[in-house]
């Protein structure tokens, strides 16, 4: 019911002019970042994977979108990656090198770093959505 695009962006811009634009650009840069590669495969459209990771992080924090097929999450994210995402997003102090090396063993570290960027920005957006929704409720 409360999304960044429809509600959060406009409220934060109303409260802090230009901050919404800066945050939105930051989210978009990380979300759209791609080398179009996966492991040893080049020329790959990674948009579905990036969307699945972003939406899985939001799902972990209780944010779900009616227009997204969450079956994609189960198709695209293996169990070890889901464990890693949930650990980093919810319990960062429990993140270990062992958990990091368990997922995507044949992938480059730069691809794993991109996963970290995606999940941390999605986490930040989820936290902002909760805070901004509380502000909206207070204001009305």
N, CA, C and O atoms as a MOPAC input file, in Angstrom:
PM7 MOZYME 1SCF
protein

 N      0.80700 1    -1.20300 1     0.00000 1
 C      0.00000 1     0.00000 1     0.00000 1
 C      0.85100 1     1.26800 1     0.00000 1
 O      0.38000 1     2.33000 1    -0.40800 1
 N      2.06900 1     1.16600 1     0.44400 1
 C      2.93900 1     2.33800 1     0.57400 1
 C      4.23700 1     2.04000 1    -0.15700 1
 O      5.03900 1     1.23100 1     0.30900 1
 N      4.45200 1     2.68500 1    -1.29500 1
 C      5.64800 1     2.42500 1    -2.09100 1
 C      6.53000 1     3.66400 1    -2.16800 1
 O      6.07900 1     4.78300 1    -1.92200 1
 N      7.77800 1     3.44800 1    -2.50800 1
 C      8.71500 1     4.55200 1    -2.66400 1
 C      8.25800 1     5.46600 1    -3.80100 1
 O      8.21300 1     6.68600 1    -3.64900 1
 N      7.92000 1     4.86100 1    -4.94300 1
 C      7.56800 1     5.64000 1    -6.12100 1
 C      6.29500 1     6.46700 1    -5.90900 1
 O      6.22700 1     7.61700 1    -6.34400 1
 N      5.30100 1     5.89800 1    -5.25300 1
 C      4.01000 1     6.56900 1    -5.11400 1
 C      3.88800 1     7.45500 1    -3.87600 1
 O      3.14200 1     8.43400 1    -3.89200 1
 N      4.59700 1     7.12900 1    -2.82100 1
 C      4.38500 1     7.84500 1    -1.56200 1
 C      5.68000 1     8.36600 1    -0.93500 1
 O      5.78400 1     9.55600 1    -0.63800 1
 N      6.65100 1     7.50100 1    -0.73300 1
 C      7.86600 1     7.85600 1    -0.00500 1
 C      8.65000 1     8.98700 1    -0.64200 1
 O      9.07100 1     9.92300 1     0.03800 1
 N      8.84400 1     8.89900 1    -1.94200 1
 C      9.62300 1     9.90300 1    -2.67300 1
 C      9.02000 1    11.29700 1    -2.49500 1
 O      9.73400 1    12.24500 1    -2.16800 1
 N      7.71100 1    11.42400 1    -2.70900 1
 C      7.08400 1    12.74700 1    -2.62600 1
 C      7.08300 1    13.28400 1    -1.19600 1
 O      7.26900 1    14.48300 1    -0.98800 1
 N      6.87600 1    12.41100 1    -0.21000 1
 C      6.87300 1    12.88600 1     1.18100 1
 C      8.25300 1    13.36400 1     1.59600 1
 O      8.38200 1    14.42500 1     2.20600 1
 N      9.27600 1    12.60400 1     1.27800 1
 C     10.61800 1    13.02200 1     1.69900 1
 C     11.03200 1    14.29300 1     0.98500 1
 O     11.74900 1    15.11200 1     1.55900 1
 N     10.59600 1    14.47900 1    -0.26100 1
 C     10.88900 1    15.72900 1    -0.96600 1
 C     10.15000 1    16.90400 1    -0.35200 1
 O     10.64900 1    18.02900 1    -0.35000 1
 N      8.94700 1    16.63800 1     0.17300 1
 C      8.19900 1    17.69700 1     0.83600 1
 C      8.86700 1    18.10200 1     2.15600 1
 O      8.90100 1    19.28100 1     2.51000 1
 N      9.39200 1    17.11200 1     2.87100 1
 C     10.03300 1    17.38600 1     4.15900 1
 C     11.44600 1    17.93700 1     4.00800 1
 O     11.85200 1    18.84300 1     4.73500 1
 N     12.18700 1    17.38000 1     3.05800 1
 C     13.57800 1    17.77500 1     2.80500 1
 C     13.76500 1    17.92700 1     1.30500 1
 O     14.10700 1    16.95900 1     0.62500 1
 N     13.54700 1    19.12200 1     0.78000 1
 C     13.65100 1    19.32500 1    -0.66600 1
 C     14.96600 1    18.78100 1    -1.24000 1
 O     16.03600 1    18.95700 1    -0.65700 1
 N     14.86100 1    18.13500 1    -2.36100 1
 C     15.96900 1    17.55600 1    -3.13900 1
 C     16.52800 1    16.24600 1    -2.57300 1
 O     17.24100 1    15.53500 1    -3.28100 1
 N     16.22400 1    15.91400 1    -1.32700 1
 C     16.73400 1    14.66100 1    -0.75300 1
 C     16.07800 1    13.46400 1    -1.44100 1
 O     16.74100 1    12.45900 1    -1.69600 1
 N     14.79800 1    13.56200 1    -1.73900 1
 C     14.10700 1    12.47400 1    -2.43300 1
 C     14.75900 1    12.16600 1    -3.76400 1
 O     14.93800 1    11.00100 1    -4.11800 1
 N     15.11700 1    13.20600 1    -4.50600 1
 C     15.77200 1    13.02000 1    -5.80700 1
 C     17.12700 1    12.34500 1    -5.63600 1
 O     17.46900 1    11.44100 1    -6.39800 1
 N     17.89900 1    12.77500 1    -4.64700 1
 C     19.21700 1    12.17800 1    -4.40700 1
 C     19.09800 1    10.70200 1    -4.01900 1
 O     19.83900 1     9.85800 1    -4.52300 1
 N     18.16300 1    10.40400 1    -3.12200 1
 C     17.96400 1     9.01300 1    -2.71300 1
 C     17.47500 1     8.16200 1    -3.88400 1
 O     17.93800 1     7.03900 1    -4.08000 1
 N     16.54200 1     8.70400 1    -4.65400 1
 C     16.01100 1     7.96200 1    -5.79500 1
 C     17.11200 1     7.66200 1    -6.80300 1
 O     17.18100 1     6.55000 1    -7.32800 1
 N     17.97100 1     8.63500 1    -7.08000 1
 C     19.09700 1     8.41900 1    -8.00000 1
 C     20.03100 1     7.33900 1    -7.46600 1
 O     20.51600 1     6.49700 1    -8.22200 1
 N     20.27800 1     7.37000 1    -6.16700 1
 C     21.15200 1     6.36500 1    -5.53800 1
 C     20.55400 1     4.97100 1    -5.68000 1
 O     21.25300 1     4.02400 1    -6.04000 1
 N     19.25000 1     4.84600 1    -5.39400 1
 C     18.58100 1     3.55600 1    -5.54400 1
 C     18.63400 1     3.07700 1    -7.00000 1
 O     18.90200 1     1.90500 1    -7.26400 1
 N     18.37800 1     3.98600 1    -7.93400 1
 C     18.34900 1     3.62000 1    -9.34900 1
 C     19.72700 1     3.21400 1    -9.86800 1
 O     19.84200 1     2.26500 1   -10.64400 1
 N     20.76400 1     3.92000 1    -9.44600 1
 C     22.12200 1     3.58200 1    -9.88800 1
 C     22.47300 1     2.16000 1    -9.46700 1
 O     22.96000 1     1.37200 1   -10.27800 1
 N     22.23100 1     1.83500 1    -8.22000 1
 C     22.56100 1     0.49300 1    -7.72700 1
 C     21.66100 1    -0.55900 1    -8.37600 1
 O     22.13300 1    -1.62500 1    -8.77200 1
 N     20.37000 1    -0.26100 1    -8.48500 1
 C     19.42300 1    -1.22000 1    -9.06600 1
 C     19.75500 1    -1.51800 1   -10.53100 1
 O     19.62500 1    -2.65800 1   -10.97500 1
 N     20.17800 1    -0.50600 1   -11.27500 1
 C     20.44600 1    -0.68100 1   -12.70800 1
 C     21.88200 1    -1.05800 1   -13.02600 1
 O     22.21100 1    -1.28900 1   -14.18900 1
 N     22.73700 1    -1.12500 1   -12.03000 1
 C     24.13700 1    -1.47800 1   -12.23600 1
 C     24.25000 1    -2.91900 1   -12.73700 1
 O     23.75100 1    -3.84700 1   -12.10000 1
 N     24.90600 1    -3.09700 1   -13.87800 1
 C     25.12100 1    -4.44400 1   -14.40700 1
 C     26.25700 1    -4.43800 1   -15.41700 1
 O     26.49000 1    -3.45000 1   -16.11200 1
 N     26.95400 1    -5.55900 1   -15.48200 1
 C     27.95000 1    -5.77700 1   -16.53100 1
 C     27.36400 1    -6.69500 1   -17.59800 1
 O     28.04200 1    -7.05800 1   -18.55800 1
 N     26.10100 1    -7.06400 1   -17.42200 1
 C     25.42900 1    -8.02800 1   -18.29700 1
 C     26.17900 1    -9.35200 1   -18.35500 1
 O     26.26100 1    -9.99500 1   -19.40200 1
 N     26.72300 1    -9.74400 1   -17.20500 1
 C     27.39300 1   -11.04000 1   -17.10200 1
 C     26.88600 1   -11.76000 1   -15.85800 1
 O     26.47200 1   -11.14000 1   -14.87900 1
 N     26.93000 1   -13.07800 1   -15.92700 1
 C     26.68600 1   -13.92900 1   -14.77100 1
 C     27.71800 1   -15.03600 1   -14.84700 1
 O     27.70500 1   -15.86100 1   -15.76100 1
 N     28.60900 1   -15.04000 1   -13.87000 1
 C     29.72600 1   -15.99600 1   -13.84000 1
 C     30.51100 1   -15.88000 1   -15.14200 1
 O     31.10300 1   -14.83400 1   -15.40900 1
 N     30.52700 1   -16.93700 1   -15.95900 1
 C     31.30700 1   -16.92300 1   -17.19800 1
 C     30.47200 1   -16.58700 1   -18.42300 1
 O     30.97700 1   -16.64700 1   -19.54400 1
 N     29.21300 1   -16.23800 1   -18.23400 1
 C     28.30600 1   -15.95500 1   -19.34500 1
 C     28.20100 1   -14.45000 1   -19.56600 1
 O     27.93400 1   -13.69600 1   -18.63000 1
 N     28.40900 1   -14.02300 1   -20.79500 1
 C     28.33500 1   -12.60200 1   -21.13900 1
 C     27.04900 1   -12.32600 1   -21.91100 1
 O     26.43100 1   -13.23900 1   -22.45800 1
 N     26.66000 1   -11.06500 1   -21.94800 1
 C     25.47400 1   -10.66000 1   -22.68000 1
 C     24.17400 1   -11.14400 1   -22.06200 1
 O     23.21600 1   -11.44100 1   -22.77500 1
 N     24.14000 1   -11.22600 1   -20.73900 1
 C     22.97800 1   -11.74400 1   -20.02200 1
 C     22.15900 1   -10.57300 1   -19.46700 1
 O     22.71400 1    -9.64300 1   -18.88100 1
 N     20.85200 1   -10.62600 1   -19.65400 1
 C     19.95700 1    -9.63700 1   -19.05500 1
 C     19.73000 1   -10.04100 1   -17.59800 1
 O     19.08600 1   -11.05300 1   -17.31900 1
 N     20.25700 1    -9.25500 1   -16.69100 1
 C     20.18300 1    -9.59300 1   -15.26400 1
 C     19.04200 1    -8.86400 1   -14.54800 1
 O     18.95700 1    -8.91300 1   -13.32100 1
 N     18.18000 1    -8.20200 1   -15.28600 1
 C     17.13200 1    -7.39100 1   -14.65300 1
 C     16.19800 1    -8.22700 1   -13.77800 1
 O     15.80800 1    -7.77900 1   -12.70000 1
 N     15.83300 1    -9.43800 1   -14.22000 1
 C     14.94600 1   -10.28400 1   -13.41200 1
 C     15.62000 1   -10.67900 1   -12.09300 1
 O     14.97900 1   -10.69900 1   -11.04200 1
 N     16.90100 1   -10.98700 1   -12.15800 1
 C     17.64700 1   -11.36300 1   -10.96000 1
 C     17.74800 1   -10.18500 1    -9.99700 1
 O     17.53600 1   -10.34100 1    -8.79400 1
 N     18.06800 1    -9.01900 1   -10.52100 1
 C     18.17600 1    -7.83000 1    -9.66900 1
 C     16.82900 1    -7.49500 1    -9.01900 1
 O     16.77300 1    -7.13600 1    -7.84200 1
 N     15.75900 1    -7.61500 1    -9.78600 1
 C     14.41700 1    -7.35500 1    -9.25200 1
 C     14.05900 1    -8.38500 1    -8.17900 1
 O     13.45500 1    -8.03900 1    -7.16300 1
 N     14.42900 1    -9.64800 1    -8.40100 1
 C     14.14200 1   -10.70000 1    -7.42000 1
 C     14.87800 1   -10.43900 1    -6.10900 1
 O     14.31100 1   -10.62000 1    -5.03100 1
 N     16.11500 1   -10.02200 1    -6.19400 1
 C     16.89600 1    -9.72900 1    -4.98500 1
 C     16.27600 1    -8.55000 1    -4.24100 1
 O     16.08600 1    -8.61000 1    -3.02600 1
 N     15.96400 1    -7.48400 1    -4.96600 1
 C     15.37500 1    -6.27900 1    -4.35600 1
 C     14.05400 1    -6.62800 1    -3.66800 1
 O     13.82700 1    -6.25000 1    -2.51900 1
 N     13.19400 1    -7.34700 1    -4.37400 1
 C     11.88300 1    -7.68800 1    -3.81600 1
 C     11.98400 1    -8.70500 1    -2.68600 1
 O     11.16200 1    -8.69000 1    -1.77000 1
 N     12.97800 1    -9.58800 1    -2.73700 1
 C     13.16500 1   -10.53200 1    -1.63500 1
 C     13.57000 1    -9.79000 1    -0.35700 1
 O     13.07900 1   -10.10300 1     0.72800 1
 N     14.45400 1    -8.81900 1    -0.48900 1
 C     14.85100 1    -8.02900 1     0.68500 1
 C     13.62900 1    -7.32900 1     1.26100 1
 O     13.41600 1    -7.34600 1     2.47400 1
 N     12.82600 1    -6.71600 1     0.40200 1
 C     11.61300 1    -6.05300 1     0.89500 1
 C     10.67600 1    -7.05800 1     1.55000 1
 O     10.05700 1    -6.76300 1     2.57200 1
 N     10.57200 1    -8.24300 1     0.96200 1
 C      9.70700 1    -9.29700 1     1.49800 1
 C     10.17300 1    -9.71800 1     2.89500 1
 O      9.34900 1    -9.94800 1     3.78000 1
 N     11.46700 1    -9.81600 1     3.09100 1
 C     12.02700 1   -10.17500 1     4.39500 1
 C     11.58400 1    -9.16800 1     5.45300 1
 O     11.39700 1    -9.52300 1     6.61700 1
 N     11.41900 1    -7.91400 1     5.04500 1
 C     10.98800 1    -6.87000 1     5.97000 1
 C      9.47900 1    -6.64700 1     5.95000 1
 O      8.98900 1    -5.66000 1     6.49900 1
 N      8.74400 1    -7.55500 1     5.32200 1
 C      7.28700 1    -7.50400 1     5.35900 1
 C      6.63900 1    -6.62300 1     4.30800 1
 O      5.44500 1    -6.33400 1     4.38900 1
 N      7.41500 1    -6.19200 1     3.32200 1
 C      6.87000 1    -5.36400 1     2.24300 1
 C      6.69100 1    -6.25200 1     1.01700 1
 O      7.65500 1    -6.81900 1     0.50100 1
 N      5.45400 1    -6.36400 1     0.55900 1
 C      5.15000 1    -7.20100 1    -0.61700 1
 C      4.36600 1    -6.37900 1    -1.62300 1
 O      3.58600 1    -5.49900 1    -1.26000 1
 N      4.58800 1    -6.68400 1    -2.89700 1
 C      3.93600 1    -5.95700 1    -3.98100 1
 C      2.98600 1    -6.88700 1    -4.71700 1
 O      3.36000 1    -7.99400 1    -5.10600 1
 N      1.76100 1    -6.43200 1    -4.90300 1
 C      0.73700 1    -7.24200 1    -5.56400 1
 C      1.06300 1    -7.53100 1    -7.02300 1
 O      0.65300 1    -8.56300 1    -7.55500 1
 N      1.78800 1    -6.64200 1    -7.66800 1
 C      2.06700 1    -6.80000 1    -9.08900 1
 C      3.35400 1    -7.57900 1    -9.37600 1
 O      3.80100 1    -7.62400 1   -10.52200 1
 N      3.95100 1    -8.18900 1    -8.35700 1
 C      5.18000 1    -8.96600 1    -8.55900 1
 C      4.90300 1   -10.44200 1    -8.29800 1
 O      4.25700 1   -10.79600 1    -7.31200 1
 N      5.39400 1   -11.29800 1    -9.18300 1
 C      5.25200 1   -12.74400 1    -9.03000 1
 C      6.41800 1   -13.26600 1    -8.18200 1
 O      7.54500 1   -13.37800 1    -8.66600 1
 N      6.13700 1   -13.57900 1    -6.92700 1
 C      7.18100 1   -14.01800 1    -6.00700 1
 C      7.69900 1   -15.41700 1    -6.32500 1
 O      8.64900 1   -15.88200 1    -5.69600 1
 N      7.08900 1   -16.08500 1    -7.29000 1
 C      7.63700 1   -17.34300 1    -7.78600 1
 C      8.99800 1   -17.12900 1    -8.42000 1
 O      9.83400 1   -18.03200 1    -8.42000 1
 N      9.22800 1   -15.92900 1    -8.96400 1
 C     10.53800 1   -15.59800 1    -9.54000 1
 C     11.63700 1   -15.68400 1    -8.49200 1
 O     12.75000 1   -16.12200 1    -8.78600 1
 N     11.32600 1   -15.26800 1    -7.27600 1
 C     12.31800 1   -15.31000 1    -6.19900 1
 C     12.79500 1   -16.74000 1    -5.99200 1
 O     13.99600 1   -16.99500 1    -5.89700 1
 N     11.84600 1   -17.67500 1    -5.92200 1
 C     12.21800 1   -19.07500 1    -5.70600 1
 C     12.92900 1   -19.67000 1    -6.91700 1
 O     13.76900 1   -20.55600 1    -6.76100 1
 N     12.60900 1   -19.20500 1    -8.10200 1
 C     13.27600 1   -19.69800 1    -9.30600 1
 C     14.69800 1   -19.17200 1    -9.42600 1
 O     15.60300 1   -19.90400 1    -9.82700 1
 N     14.89600 1   -17.91000 1    -9.08300 1
 C     16.17200 1   -17.25600 1    -9.36700 1
 C     17.16300 1   -17.23400 1    -8.20200 1
 O     18.37100 1   -17.13000 1    -8.41300 1
 N     16.65300 1   -17.33000 1    -6.98700 1
 C     17.54200 1   -17.24000 1    -5.83100 1
 C     17.65900 1   -18.59600 1    -5.15000 1
 O     16.69800 1   -19.10200 1    -4.57100 1
 N     18.83600 1   -19.16600 1    -5.22700 1
 C     19.06000 1   -20.44600 1    -4.56200 1
 C     19.05900 1   -20.24500 1    -3.05100 1
 O     19.21400 1   -19.12900 1    -2.55300 1
 N     18.88300 1   -21.33700 1    -2.34400 1
 C     18.74100 1   -21.28900 1    -0.88100 1
 C     19.92400 1   -20.60600 1    -0.19900 1
 O     19.72900 1   -19.79900 1     0.71000 1
 N     21.13900 1   -20.91600 1    -0.62300 1
 C     22.31600 1   -20.32000 1     0.02200 1
 C     22.36000 1   -18.80600 1    -0.18200 1
 O     22.82300 1   -18.07900 1     0.69600 1
 N     21.88100 1   -18.32700 1    -1.33100 1
 C     21.82700 1   -16.88300 1    -1.57000 1
 C     20.75700 1   -16.23400 1    -0.69400 1
 O     20.96400 1   -15.14200 1    -0.16400 1
 N     19.61800 1   -16.90200 1    -0.54400 1
 C     18.56600 1   -16.37700 1     0.32800 1
 C     19.05700 1   -16.28100 1     1.77600 1
 O     18.78600 1   -15.30000 1     2.46900 1
 N     19.76800 1   -17.29300 1     2.21400 1
 C     20.31800 1   -17.28200 1     3.58000 1
 C     21.28700 1   -16.11300 1     3.74100 1
 O     21.25300 1   -15.40100 1     4.74400 1
 N     22.14200 1   -15.92700 1     2.75400 1
 C     23.10300 1   -14.82400 1     2.79500 1
 C     22.38000 1   -13.48100 1     2.84000 1
 O     22.70900 1   -12.62800 1     3.66500 1
 N     21.40000 1   -13.28600 1     1.96400 1
 C     20.66400 1   -12.02900 1     1.90600 1
 C     19.97500 1   -11.74400 1     3.23900 1
 O     20.05400 1   -10.63400 1     3.76500 1
 N     19.30400 1   -12.75200 1     3.77400 1
 C     18.58600 1   -12.55500 1     5.03900 1
 C     19.55900 1   -12.25800 1     6.18100 1
 O     19.27100 1   -11.41700 1     7.03300 1
 N     20.69200 1   -12.93100 1     6.20700 1
 C     21.68400 1   -12.69900 1     7.25700 1
 C     22.22500 1   -11.28100 1     7.18500 1
 O     22.26900 1   -10.58300 1     8.19800 1
 N     22.63900 1   -10.84500 1     5.99300 1
 C     23.21200 1    -9.50400 1     5.85100 1
 C     22.16500 1    -8.43400 1     6.13100 1
 O     22.45800 1    -7.43500 1     6.78800 1
 N     20.95200 1    -8.63700 1     5.64000 1
 C     19.91000 1    -7.62600 1     5.80400 1
 C     19.38800 1    -7.54000 1     7.23900 1
 O     19.13100 1    -6.44500 1     7.74000 1
 N     19.23100 1    -8.67400 1     7.89400 1
 C     18.60600 1    -8.69600 1     9.22600 1
 C     19.59700 1    -8.82400 1    10.37800 1
 O     19.38400 1    -8.25400 1    11.44800 1
 N     20.66400 1    -9.55900 1    10.16800 1
 C     21.64100 1    -9.82300 1    11.22800 1
 C     23.05700 1    -9.59600 1    10.70600 1
 O     23.84400 1   -10.54100 1    10.64600 1
 N     23.39500 1    -8.37300 1    10.33000 1
 C     24.71300 1    -8.14300 1     9.72200 1
 C     25.87900 1    -8.55700 1    10.60300 1
 O     26.94500 1    -8.91100 1    10.09900 1
 N     25.68400 1    -8.51600 1    11.92000 1
 C     26.76400 1    -8.90300 1    12.83300 1
 C     27.06500 1   -10.39600 1    12.76800 1
 O     28.12100 1   -10.83000 1    13.22600 1
 N     26.14700 1   -11.19100 1    12.20200 1
 C     26.34600 1   -12.64000 1    12.08000 1
 C     26.89700 1   -13.04000 1    10.71600 1
 O     27.07400 1   -14.22700 1    10.44300 1
 N     27.16500 1   -12.07000 1     9.86800 1
 C     27.70800 1   -12.35900 1     8.54100 1
 C     29.15300 1   -12.82500 1     8.68000 1
 O     29.97400 1   -12.17400 1     9.32600 1
 N     29.44100 1   -13.95600 1     8.06500 1
 C     30.79000 1   -14.51400 1     8.12700 1
 C     31.32900 1   -14.75600 1     6.72400 1
 O     30.58700 1   -14.74500 1     5.74200 1
 N     32.61800 1   -14.97000 1     6.65600 1
 C     33.23500 1   -15.28600 1     5.36700 1
 C     32.68800 1   -16.60800 1     4.83400 1
 O     32.55000 1   -16.77800 1     3.62200 1
 N     32.38200 1   -17.52400 1     5.71200 1
 C     31.84700 1   -18.82200 1     5.31300 1
 C     30.50300 1   -18.67400 1     4.59800 1
 O     30.26700 1   -19.31700 1     3.57500 1
 N     29.62900 1   -17.82900 1     5.13500 1
 C     28.33300 1   -17.59300 1     4.48900 1
 C     28.54600 1   -16.92200 1     3.13600 1
 O     27.85700 1   -17.23700 1     2.16600 1
 N     29.50500 1   -15.99400 1     3.07500 1
 C     29.82100 1   -15.29000 1     1.83300 1
 C     30.32700 1   -16.24900 1     0.75800 1
 O     29.94100 1   -16.14200 1    -0.40500 1
 N     31.19000 1   -17.18300 1     1.14700 1
 C     31.76200 1   -18.09100 1     0.14600 1
 C     30.81200 1   -19.21800 1    -0.25800 1
 O     31.02900 1   -19.86600 1    -1.28200 1
 N     29.77400 1   -19.46000 1     0.52400 1
 C     28.83300 1   -20.54800 1     0.22100 1
 C     27.95000 1   -20.27300 1    -0.98400 1
 O     27.61100 1   -21.20300 1    -1.71600 1
 N     27.57200 1   -19.03500 1    -1.20700 1
 C     26.68000 1   -18.76600 1    -2.32500 1
 C     27.49000 1   -18.37100 1    -3.55400 1
 O     28.52900 1   -17.71900 1    -3.45500 1
 N     26.98800 1   -18.78300 1    -4.70900 1
 C     27.57300 1   -18.43900 1    -6.00800 1
 C     29.08700 1   -18.68400 1    -6.03500 1
 O     29.87000 1   -17.75800 1    -6.24500 1
 N     29.47700 1   -19.91000 1    -5.82600 1
 C     30.89900 1   -20.26000 1    -5.73400 1
 C     31.70000 1   -19.95000 1    -7.00100 1
 O     32.89700 1   -19.67700 1    -6.91100 1
 N     31.07100 1   -19.98600 1    -8.17100 1
 C     31.78800 1   -19.77500 1    -9.43500 1
 C     31.67700 1   -18.34000 1    -9.94300 1
 O     32.04200 1   -18.05100 1   -11.08300 1
 N     31.18100 1   -17.45900 1    -9.10900 1
 C     30.98200 1   -16.08500 1    -9.53400 1
 C     32.13000 1   -15.20200 1    -9.08100 1
 O     32.83300 1   -15.51100 1    -8.11800 1
 N     32.30700 1   -14.09700 1    -9.79300 1
 C     33.35800 1   -13.14400 1    -9.44600 1
 C     32.97500 1   -12.40300 1    -8.17100 1
 O     31.80000 1   -12.28100 1    -7.82600 1
 N     34.00700 1   -11.91100 1    -7.47900 1
 C     33.74200 1   -11.13800 1    -6.26700 1
 C     32.99100 1    -9.85100 1    -6.59500 1
 O     32.18700 1    -9.38000 1    -5.79100 1
 N     33.24800 1    -9.28300 1    -7.76600 1
 C     32.53800 1    -8.05000 1    -8.14200 1
 C     31.03800 1    -8.29900 1    -8.24800 1
 O     30.24300 1    -7.41400 1    -7.93400 1
 N     30.64100 1    -9.49200 1    -8.68500 1
 C     29.21600 1    -9.83100 1    -8.75600 1
 C     28.63100 1    -9.98800 1    -7.34600 1
 O     27.49400 1    -9.59400 1    -7.08600 1
 N     29.42100 1   -10.56200 1    -6.45600 1
 C     28.97100 1   -10.70100 1    -5.07800 1
 C     28.89100 1    -9.33600 1    -4.37900 1
 O     28.00800 1    -9.10800 1    -3.55300 1
 N     29.80400 1    -8.45100 1    -4.71100 1
 C     29.75600 1    -7.09500 1    -4.16000 1
 C     28.49300 1    -6.39000 1    -4.65700 1
 O     27.85000 1    -5.65800 1    -3.90500 1
 N     28.14300 1    -6.61100 1    -5.91300 1
 C     26.91800 1    -6.01600 1    -6.44200 1
 C     25.69500 1    -6.52800 1    -5.68700 1
 O     24.76700 1    -5.76200 1    -5.42600 1
 N     25.68300 1    -7.80700 1    -5.33400 1
 C     24.59600 1    -8.35400 1    -4.52800 1
 C     24.51300 1    -7.58900 1    -3.20100 1
 O     23.42500 1    -7.23000 1    -2.75100 1
 N     25.65700 1    -7.34800 1    -2.59100 1
 C     25.68100 1    -6.60300 1    -1.33000 1
 C     25.14100 1    -5.18400 1    -1.50100 1
 O     24.37100 1    -4.70400 1    -0.66900 1
 N     25.54100 1    -4.52300 1    -2.56800 1
 C     25.02800 1    -3.18100 1    -2.82500 1
 C     23.51400 1    -3.20300 1    -3.00200 1
 O     22.80500 1    -2.37400 1    -2.43200 1
 N     23.02400 1    -4.14700 1    -3.78900 1
 C     21.58300 1    -4.26300 1    -4.01200 1
 C     20.83000 1    -4.48500 1    -2.71200 1
 O     19.84100 1    -3.80800 1    -2.43200 1
 N     21.30000 1    -5.43100 1    -1.92700 1
 C     20.54100 1    -5.76000 1    -0.72600 1
 C     20.61600 1    -4.65800 1     0.31400 1
 O     19.65200 1    -4.44800 1     1.05000 1
 N     21.72300 1    -3.95500 1     0.39500 1
 C     21.80900 1    -2.87000 1     1.37500 1
 C     20.97300 1    -1.66300 1     0.96500 1
 O     20.37500 1    -1.00800 1     1.81900 1
 N     20.92300 1    -1.36200 1    -0.32900 1
 C     20.07300 1    -0.25700 1    -0.77900 1
 C     18.59500 1    -0.62000 1    -0.64500 1
 O     17.78000 1     0.22700 1    -0.28000 1
 N     18.24700 1    -1.87100 1    -0.93600 1
 C     16.85800 1    -2.31400 1    -0.76200 1
 C     16.47600 1    -2.27300 1     0.70400 1
 O     15.34700 1    -1.92200 1     1.04600 1
 N     17.40600 1    -2.62700 1     1.56600 1
 C     17.15400 1    -2.56900 1     3.01500 1
 C     16.93900 1    -1.13200 1     3.46400 1
 O     16.03700 1    -0.84600 1     4.25200 1
 N     17.77200 1    -0.23300 1     2.95800 1
 C     17.62400 1     1.17300 1     3.31400 1
 C     16.27000 1     1.70500 1     2.84400 1
 O     15.59800 1     2.43500 1     3.57300 1
 N     15.87500 1     1.33900 1     1.62900 1
 C     14.58600 1     1.78600 1     1.12300 1
 C     13.43700 1     1.23100 1     1.95800 1
 O     12.46700 1     1.94000 1     2.22700 1
 N     13.54000 1    -0.02100 1     2.36500 1
 C     12.50400 1    -0.62800 1     3.21200 1
 C     12.39400 1     0.12000 1     4.54600 1
 O     11.29100 1     0.40200 1     5.01300 1
 N     13.53200 1     0.43600 1     5.15100 1
 C     13.51900 1     1.17100 1     6.41400 1
 C     12.91100 1     2.56100 1     6.22800 1
 O     12.13700 1     3.02100 1     7.06700 1
 N     13.26100 1     3.22000 1     5.13700 1
 C     12.68500 1     4.53200 1     4.84400 1
 C     11.17700 1     4.44200 1     4.65600 1
 O     10.43800 1     5.30800 1     5.12300 1
 N     10.71800 1     3.39700 1     3.97500 1
 C      9.28200 1     3.23300 1     3.75600 1
 C      8.53200 1     3.10200 1     5.07400 1
 O      7.46900 1     3.69900 1     5.24400 1
 N      9.07300 1     2.32600 1     6.00700 1
 C      8.43500 1     2.19600 1     7.31600 1
 C      8.41000 1     3.53300 1     8.05200 1
 O      7.38900 1     3.90900 1     8.62700 1
 N      9.52800 1     4.24500 1     8.03600 1
 C      9.59600 1     5.52700 1     8.74000 1
 C      8.67700 1     6.56200 1     8.09500 1
 O      7.96700 1     7.28500 1     8.79400 1
 N      8.69000 1     6.63300 1     6.78300 1
 C      7.86900 1     7.62600 1     6.08900 1
 C      6.38500 1     7.31200 1     6.20100 1
 O      5.55300 1     8.21900 1     6.24900 1
 N      6.05700 1     6.03400 1     6.24400 1
 C      4.64400 1     5.66900 1     6.43900 1
 C      4.17100 1     6.11300 1     7.82500 1
 O      3.04300 1     6.58300 1     7.97100 1
 N      5.02200 1     5.96700 1     8.84000 1
 C      4.67700 1     6.42100 1    10.17600 1
 C      4.50100 1     7.93700 1    10.19300 1
 O      3.59000 1     8.44200 1    10.84900 1
 N      5.35100 1     8.66500 1     9.48700 1
 C      5.22700 1    10.12000 1     9.40400 1
 C      3.91600 1    10.48000 1     8.70400 1
 O      3.21400 1    11.39200 1     9.14100 1
 N      3.58300 1     9.77600 1     7.63200 1
 C      2.33900 1    10.03000 1     6.91000 1
 C      1.14100 1     9.82200 1     7.81700 1
 O      0.22200 1    10.64100 1     7.83000 1
 N      1.14100 1     8.74000 1     8.57000 1
 C      0.03900 1     8.47900 1     9.49700 1
 C     -0.07000 1     9.55100 1    10.57100 1
 O     -1.17100 1     9.94600 1    10.95400 1
 N      1.06500 1    10.01600 1    11.05000 1
 C      1.08000 1    11.06500 1    12.06000 1
 C      0.50900 1    12.37400 1    11.50500 1
 O     -0.21300 1    13.09400 1    12.19500 1
 N      0.84600 1    12.66500 1    10.25200 1
 C      0.42600 1    13.92600 1     9.62800 1
 C     -1.05200 1    13.93700 1     9.26100 1
 O     -1.63200 1    15.01000 1     9.09700 1
 N     -1.67300 1    12.76900 1     9.12900 1
 C     -3.09000 1    12.74100 1     8.71700 1
 C     -4.02000 1    12.44200 1     9.87700 1
 O     -5.23600 1    12.38500 1     9.69400 1

